[in-house]
Amino acid sequence: MVTFIVWEHENSEPHIRVIPMSLAWNLGNKGGFYKAQIINEQGVIDYEFKA
């Protein structure tokens, strides 16, 4: 499980979810969000996606 944080657009509030890594990767890669981050269990950002 990883922490998945998404921003819908530049000025939106972040939405935080705890979901499986495979789902976080798919949503971040193809979800169409302004910005998405995948944070591991140690609190380190593993991946960051920006539109």
Secondary structure by P-SEA (a helix, b strand, c coil): cbbbbbbccccbbbbbbbbcaaaaaaaaacccccbbbbbcccccccccccc
